[in-house]
Amino acid sequence: MKLGFRTFKIKLWLYFVLFTALIFTVLWLLQTVFIQRFYNDMLIDHTKTVAKKIVRNSSKENFSDMIDELSLSNSILVYITDTDGAILYSSDQFKRLSVNNGEKFEDGKEDKDQFVSEKHFGEGGRHQGNYRNLPDGFEDFLQELHSSSKGVYEKTSDGLYIYGTYINSGGEQYVLYISTTLDAVGSTVEIIRNQLIWVTVISLVIGFILAWLIARSFARPVANLTKKAEHLGEESFPKGFKKGFCSELDELSDVLDETSQKLEKSKEFQRELLANVSHDLRTPLTMIKGYAEMIRDISRTDEEQCNSDIEVIVREADRLSAMVNEILEYSEMQSVEQKTEFELVDFGAVVKRVCDNFESLYHKEGGHIETQLEDNIMINGHAGKLERAVYNLLDNAMRHNGDSKLIRVHLKKENGQAKLLIIDHGNGIPEEQIESIWDRYYTYRQRDKKGVSGLGLAIVKQIVKMHGGICAVESTVGSGSTFMIMFEMIS
């Protein structure tokens, strides 16, 4: 097996390795470099959501409980003040106090909820009792909020996010101040980084091994198909292939099998062509050369004999040309069999046209073609090739009609099929030869050399097969033969 970076196995393995490295690079970036940014953005959005919820529920009776719950579950610091900065309520994740005119209400006291609902966040100035002090810069916060056209204040600095807005309740306006700590994942990032080092090392080792095993699994059937392709058309072509790995490779194996069969048939056809046609071509060429030399050396001064020799040369040249044309036609049909485009064809008109053309030629020899053709027989096919099939059958009937000069042509409908019968009255075909008459070259070698190349009936069979029809022959020695072709009709 070939080695190197260009082999399928190595390339596939490298792609897996690259994919694994890319995944871990993205993971490292997300978990170490960008995690703080993602955390801050999500925390800020969540804080805004909490602020909107507080503003939206400011008139409810359990308002203070909701603030306590939100501050505890979201680790935020909440202040509610009047517009001058006097604390009306505050809460955080550790301690929650509500203040009214110098009195402190602890958790669980009914006075706290009563205070919030009845006093609308309380009255009076800044309280000096026991509570969490206002953060530094609160005065600046109030000024910025009051000067804001949208009534919203946001600030991010020194790892702290501050959000402020107004609360309208009971016809009064109050200030909501929320702050939360950012950059809280620094130590977490270090822990994650240490874990990622071990996870990355272990995963990469496992990933490389798995990638190599997968690449080898993919490469093995491809290598087998390569070996198989190397013997296309040879007798040693391996027929077996272990299927089931993937459907595409199974289909490729089937295509290789079909291609090998076609190549074998092509080689067989070439061998037959060389073995049989070469002799057939040599005979007319020999006669042409012999009669030409006879004219040159003997009969050129004898006009009558010269004309006779020239007629032989012309006849053999015509025979040679017809033979070559049939060989080329049959070879072309073998190569383009599946590419022919069909259309709706009036088969009766095709048969009548061929019979009329043939009648004018056959009549000169004293022959006659009797036709009985039913109308409106439509089939799906290629008019030119169907015409060629009918012509070959009529030509075959004429060549083997013997002393009788009558050929009958019947076209009829039968069980949804178009049935064409061409009947001659010649010597007939022996029963043991009937199955062979459709074979290539059979006529010329076996049936008294009354064909041109032995491909006439083979071409008929190929055309009928191309149209999905059937062809058959019935014959009695001494009484003649009936050739039949049938096609499915189009209603």
C-alpha positions in Angstrom: 0.0 0.0 0.0 1.1 3.5 -0.8 2.3 5.6 2.2 2.6 9.4 2.5 0.5 12.4 3.2 -1.4 12.0 -0.1 -3.0 8.7 0.9 -6.7 8.5 1.7 -6.0 7.1 5.2 -3.5 9.8 6.2 -5.6 12.6 4.8 -8.7 11.4 6.5 -6.8 11.1 9.8 -5.4 14.5 9.5 -8.8 16.0 8.8 -10.1 14.3 12.0 -7.1 15.6 13.9 -7.7 19.1 12.6 -11.3 18.9 13.5 -10.5 17.8 17.0 -7.9 20.6 17.4 -10.4 23.2 16.1 -13.1 22.0 18.6 -10.7 22.3 21.5 -9.4 25.7 20.4 -13.0 27.0 20.3 -13.6 25.4 23.7 -10.5 27.0 25.2 -11.5 30.4 23.8 -15.0 30.1 25.2 -14.1 28.8 28.6 -11.1 31.0 29.3 -10.7 34.0 27.1 -14.4 35.0 26.4 -16.1 33.5 29.5 -15.7 36.7 31.5 -17.2 38.8 28.7 -20.1 36.4 28.3 -20.7 36.3 32.0 -20.7 40.1 32.3 -23.1 40.6 29.4 -25.5 38.0 30.7 -25.3 39.4 34.2 -26.1 42.9 33.0 -29.0 41.7 31.0 -30.3 39.8 33.9 -30.0 42.8 36.3 -32.0 44.9 33.9 -34.7 42.2 33.8 -34.8 42.2 37.7 -35.1 46.0 37.7 -38.0 45.9 35.3 -39.7 43.3 37.4 -39.3 45.5 40.6 -40.8 48.5 38.8 -43.6 46.5 37.4 -44.7 45.0 40.8 -44.1 48.1 43.0 -47.8 48.4 44.0 -48.3 44.8 45.2 -48.7 43.9 48.8 -45.8 41.5 49.0 -43.5 43.9 47.3 -40.8 43.8 50.0 -40.7 40.0 50.0 -40.2 40.0 46.3 -37.3 42.4 46.6 -35.7 40.3 49.3 -36.1 37.1 47.2 -34.7 38.8 44.1 -31.7 40.2 45.9 -31.0 36.9 47.5 -31.4 34.7 44.4 -29.5 37.1 42.1 -26.7 38.4 44.5 -27.6 42.0 43.9 -27.8 45.1 46.2 -31.1 47.0 46.0 -31.9 50.5 47.4 -35.1 52.3 47.1 -34.9 56.0 48.0 -36.8 59.2 47.5 -35.7 61.6 44.9 -33.5 63.3 47.4 -31.6 60.2 48.3 -33.3 59.2 51.6 -33.3 55.5 52.1 -36.8 54.0 52.1 -35.9 50.3 51.7 -32.7 48.3 51.1 -32.0 44.6 50.6 -29.0 42.4 49.6 -28.2 38.7 49.7 -27.0 38.9 53.4 -29.1 41.5 55.2 -32.4 43.1 54.4 -33.6 46.2 56.2 -36.6 48.6 55.8 -36.6 52.0 57.5 -39.4 54.4 58.4 -38.7 57.5 60.5 -35.9 55.9 62.5 -37.4 52.5 63.1 -35.9 49.2 61.9 -38.1 46.3 60.7 -36.5 42.9 60.6 -37.4 39.9 58.5 -40.7 38.3 59.3 -42.2 41.4 60.9 -45.7 42.3 59.7 -44.9 46.0 60.1 -42.5 45.8 57.2 -45.1 44.9 54.6 -47.6 47.3 56.2 -45.0 50.0 56.0 -44.3 49.4 52.3 -47.9 49.2 51.2 -49.4 52.0 53.3 -46.6 54.6 53.3 -45.6 54.1 49.7 -41.9 53.6 50.6 -42.0 56.0 53.7 -41.6 59.7 54.2 -39.0 62.2 55.5 -35.3 62.7 55.0 -32.3 60.4 55.0 -32.4 58.0 57.9 -29.5 57.8 60.3 -30.3 54.4 61.9 -28.8 50.9 61.5 -28.8 50.1 57.8 -26.4 49.5 55.0 -24.8 52.8 54.0 -25.4 54.2 50.7 -22.6 53.4 48.3 -19.9 56.0 47.4 -20.9 58.3 44.6 -24.6 58.0 45.2 -25.0 61.7 45.0 -23.4 61.6 41.5 -25.7 58.7 40.6 -28.8 60.8 41.6 -27.6 63.8 39.5 -26.9 61.6 36.5 -30.3 59.9 36.8 -32.2 63.2 37.2 -30.4 64.6 34.1 -31.1 61.6 32.0 -33.7 62.1 29.3 -34.8 58.5 29.4 -34.9 58.2 33.2 -32.4 55.4 33.2 -28.8 55.3 34.5 -26.2 52.7 33.7 -22.5 52.5 34.7 -19.8 49.8 34.6 -16.5 50.5 36.4 -14.1 48.7 38.7 -15.9 45.4 38.4 -19.2 46.9 39.4 -22.4 47.4 37.3 -24.9 50.0 38.5 -28.4 50.4 37.2 -30.9 53.1 38.2 -34.4 54.1 37.3 -37.6 55.6 38.7 -40.5 53.9 40.4 -43.9 55.5 40.3 -46.3 54.3 43.1 -49.2 56.0 44.8 -48.7 59.2 42.8 -45.2 59.6 44.1 -41.8 59.0 42.3 -39.0 57.1 43.9 -35.5 56.0 42.9 -34.4 52.4 42.3 -30.7 51.7 42.6 -29.3 48.2 41.8 -25.7 47.1 41.7 -24.0 43.8 41.2 -20.4 42.6 41.1 -18.8 41.8 37.7 -15.5 40.0 37.1 -16.5 37.3 39.6 -15.3 34.4 37.6 -11.5 35.1 37.8 -10.8 32.2 40.2 -13.3 30.0 38.4 -11.4 30.6 35.1 -8.2 29.4 36.7 -9.9 26.2 37.9 -11.5 25.6 34.5 -8.1 26.2 32.8 -6.5 23.6 34.9 -9.2 21.1 34.2 -9.1 21.9 30.5 -5.4 21.1 30.4 -6.1 17.5 31.6 -9.3 17.2 29.6 -7.5 18.4 26.4 -4.5 16.1 26.8 -6.7 13.0 27.5 -9.2 13.9 24.8 -6.6 14.6 22.1 -4.9 11.3 22.8 -8.2 9.4 22.6 -9.3 11.5 19.6 -6.1 10.8 17.7 -6.4 7.1 18.3 -10.1 7.0 17.3 -9.4 9.2 14.3 -6.7 6.7 13.1 -9.1 3.7 13.6 -11.9 5.5 11.8 -9.6 6.5 8.9 -8.3 3.0 8.6 -11.9 1.7 8.6 -12.7 4.0 5.7 -9.5 3.4 3.9 -9.7 -0.4 3.9 -12.8 -0.7 1.6 -11.5 2.1 -0.6 -8.2 0.2 -1.0 -10.2 -3.0 -1.8 -12.1 -1.1 -4.5 -8.9 0.2 -5.9 -7.5 -3.3 -6.3 -10.8 -4.3 -7.8 -10.7 -1.5 -10.3 -7.1 -2.5 -11.4 -8.5 -5.7 -12.8 -11.5 -4.3 -14.7 -12.3 -6.4 -17.7 -9.8 -9.1 -16.8 -10.5 -12.8 -16.1 -8.9 -12.2 -12.6 -11.5 -9.5 -11.8 -12.5 -10.1 -8.1 -16.2 -10.6 -7.9 -16.6 -10.3 -4.1 -16.7 -7.2 -2.0 -17.7 -7.0 1.6 -20.7 -4.7 1.6 -22.4 -2.9 4.4 -19.8 -0.3 5.4 -21.6 2.5 3.5 -24.1 2.6 0.7 -21.9 4.8 -1.6 -19.1 2.3 -1.6 -21.5 -0.5 -2.1 -22.9 1.3 -5.2 -19.4 1.9 -6.5 -18.6 -1.8 -6.2 -21.8 -2.6 -8.1 -20.8 -0.1 -10.8 -17.4 -1.7 -11.1 -19.0 -5.1 -11.5 -21.2 -3.8 -14.3 -18.3 -2.0 -15.9 -16.2 -5.1 -15.8 -19.0 -7.1 -17.5 -19.4 -4.5 -20.2 -15.6 -4.5 -20.8 -15.6 -8.3 -21.0 -18.5 -8.2 -23.5 -16.6 -5.5 -25.5 -13.5 -7.6 -25.6 -15.5 -10.6 -26.6 -17.1 -8.5 -29.4 -13.6 -7.4 -30.5 -12.4 -11.0 -30.6 -15.4 -12.0 -32.7 -14.9 -9.1 -35.0 -11.3 -10.0 -35.6 -11.9 -13.7 -35.8 -15.0 -13.7 -38.1 -15.3 -10.3 -39.8 -11.7 -10.3 -40.8 -12.3 -13.3 -43.0 -15.5 -11.9 -44.4 -13.7 -8.7 -45.3 -10.8 -10.5 -46.8 -13.0 -12.4 -49.3 -14.5 -9.4 -51.2 -11.2 -7.6 -51.1 -9.5 -10.7 -52.6 -12.1 -10.8 -55.3 -11.8 -7.1 -56.1 -8.1 -7.3 -56.3 -8.2 -10.5 -58.4 -10.7 -9.2 -61.0 -8.9 -5.8 -61.2 -5.6 -7.7 -62.0 -7.6 -9.8 -64.5 -8.8 -6.6 -66.3 -5.2 -5.2 -66.3 -3.6 -8.4 -67.6 -6.2 -10.2 -69.7 -9.6 -8.7 -70.4 -8.9 -5.0 -70.9 -8.9 -5.5 -74.6 -12.1 -7.6 -74.5 -14.9 -5.1 -73.8 -17.5 -7.7 -73.0 -15.3 -9.6 -70.5 -14.0 -6.4 -69.1 -17.5 -5.1 -68.3 -18.4 -8.5 -66.7 -15.3 -8.3 -64.5 -16.1 -4.7 -63.6 -19.6 -5.7 -62.5 -18.1 -8.3 -60.2 -15.8 -5.6 -58.7 -18.7 -3.2 -58.2 -20.9 -6.0 -56.6 -18.2 -7.0 -54.2 -17.4 -3.4 -53.4 -21.1 -2.8 -52.6 -21.1 -5.9 -50.5 -18.0 -4.8 -48.7 -19.5 -1.4 -48.0 -22.8 -2.8 -46.7 -20.9 -5.2 -44.4 -18.8 -2.3 -43.0 -21.9 -0.2 -42.5 -23.7 -3.0 -40.6 -20.7 -3.6 -38.4 -20.5 0.1 -37.6 -24.2 0.4 -37.0 -24.3 -2.6 -34.6 -21.3 -1.2 -32.7 -22.9 2.2 -32.4 -26.1 0.6 -31.1 -24.1 -1.3 -28.5 -22.6 1.9 -27.2 -25.6 4.2 -27.1 -28.3 1.7 -26.3 -29.4 3.5 -23.1 -29.2 7.0 -24.5 -31.9 6.8 -27.3 -34.8 9.2 -26.8 -38.2 7.7 -27.5 -41.4 9.4 -28.7 -44.9 8.4 -29.8 -44.6 6.5 -33.1 -47.2 5.3 -35.5 -45.8 1.8 -36.0 -48.3 1.0 -38.9 -47.0 4.0 -40.8 -43.4 2.9 -40.3 -44.1 -0.6 -41.6 -46.0 0.7 -44.6 -43.2 3.1 -45.5 -40.6 0.3 -45.4 -42.8 -2.0 -47.4 -43.5 0.6 -50.1 -39.8 1.3 -50.5 -38.9 -2.4 -50.5 -41.7 -3.2 -53.0 -40.2 -1.0 -55.7 -36.8 -2.8 -55.4 -38.3 -6.3 -55.0 -40.7 -5.9 -57.9 -37.8 -5.7 -60.3 -36.8 -9.3 -59.4 -40.4 -10.4 -59.9 -41.3 -10.4 -56.2 -44.3 -9.1 -54.4 -45.0 -8.0 -50.9 -48.5 -8.6 -49.6 -49.5 -6.3 -46.6 -52.3 -6.4 -44.1 -51.8 -3.5 -41.7 -54.2 -2.4 -39.1 -54.5 1.3 -38.4 -53.9 3.4 -35.3 -51.1 1.2 -33.7 -49.1 3.6 -31.6 -46.0 2.6 -29.6 -43.3 4.4 -27.7 -40.0 4.2 -29.6 -37.5 5.6 -32.1 -38.9 5.7 -35.6 -35.6 5.4 -37.4 -34.5 2.4 -35.5 -37.9 0.7 -35.8 -37.7 1.3 -39.6 -34.3 -0.3 -39.6 -35.6 -3.4 -37.8 -38.5 -3.9 -40.3 -36.1 -3.3 -43.2 -33.7 -6.0 -42.0 -36.5 -8.5 -41.5 -37.8 -7.9 -45.0 -34.3 -8.1 -46.5 -33.8 -11.4 -44.6 -37.1 -12.7 -46.0 -36.2 -11.8 -49.5 -32.8 -13.4 -49.3 -34.2 -16.7 -48.1 -37.5 -16.8 -50.0 -36.2 -19.3 -52.5 -38.2 -19.7 -55.7 -41.3 -18.2 -54.2 -41.4 -14.4 -54.8 -44.2 -13.7 -52.3 -43.6 -12.1 -48.9 -46.5 -11.5 -46.5 -46.4 -8.7 -43.9 -49.2 -8.6 -41.3 -49.5 -6.0 -38.5 -52.3 -6.4 -36.0 -53.3 -5.6 -32.4 -53.3 -8.5 -30.0 -53.9 -8.2 -26.2 -52.7 -4.6 -26.0 -49.6 -5.3 -28.1 -48.5 -4.5 -31.7 -47.7 -7.8 -33.4 -45.7 -7.7 -36.7 -45.4 -10.9 -38.8 -43.2 -11.3 -41.8 -43.7 -14.5 -43.7 -41.5 -16.0 -46.4 -41.9 -19.3 -48.3 -38.3 -20.4 -48.6 -36.6 -23.6 -47.4 -37.1 -22.8 -43.7 -34.8 -23.2 -40.8 -33.8 -26.5 -39.1 -35.1 -26.7 -35.6 -31.7 -27.0 -34.1 -30.7 -23.6 -35.7 -33.7 -21.5 -34.7 -32.2 -20.4 -31.4 -29.0 -19.3 -33.1 -30.3 -17.2 -35.9 -30.3 -14.0 -33.8 -26.6 -14.4 -32.9 -24.0 -12.1 -34.5 -22.4 -13.4 -37.7 -24.5 -16.6 -37.7 -26.3 -16.0 -41.0 -23.1 -15.5 -43.0 -21.3 -18.5 -41.6 -24.1 -21.0 -41.4 -27.0 -20.2 -43.7 -25.5 -20.6 -47.1 -23.8 -17.2 -47.0 -27.0 -15.4 -48.0 -26.4 -12.5 -45.7 -24.1 -9.5 -45.9 -22.3 -9.6 -42.5 -24.4 -11.9 -40.4 -25.5 -8.8 -38.3 -28.9 -8.2 -39.8 -31.0 -10.2 -37.4 -28.7 -9.4 -34.5 -29.4 -5.7 -35.2 -33.2 -6.5 -35.2 -32.8 -8.2 -31.8 -30.9 -5.3 -30.4 -33.5 -2.8 -31.6 -36.4 -4.8 -30.3 -34.7 -5.3 -26.9 -34.0 -1.5 -26.8 -37.8 -0.9 -27.2 -38.7 -3.5 -24.5 -40.3 -5.9 -27.1 -39.8 -9.5 -27.9 -38.8 -11.3 -31.2 -39.4 -14.9 -32.2 -39.4 -17.1 -35.2 -41.4 -20.2 -36.3 -40.2 -22.3 -39.2 -40.8 -25.5 -41.0 -38.2 -27.0 -43.2 -39.4 -26.8 -46.8 -42.4 -24.5 -46.0 -40.8 -21.2 -45.0 -40.4 -19.1 -41.9 -42.5 -16.6 -39.9 -40.6 -13.8 -38.1 -42.4 -12.0 -35.4 -41.7 -8.9 -33.3 -44.1 -7.5 -30.6 -44.2 -4.1 -28.8 -46.4 -2.7 -26.0 -49.0 -0.4 -27.5 -49.8 3.1 -26.2 -53.6 3.5 -25.8 
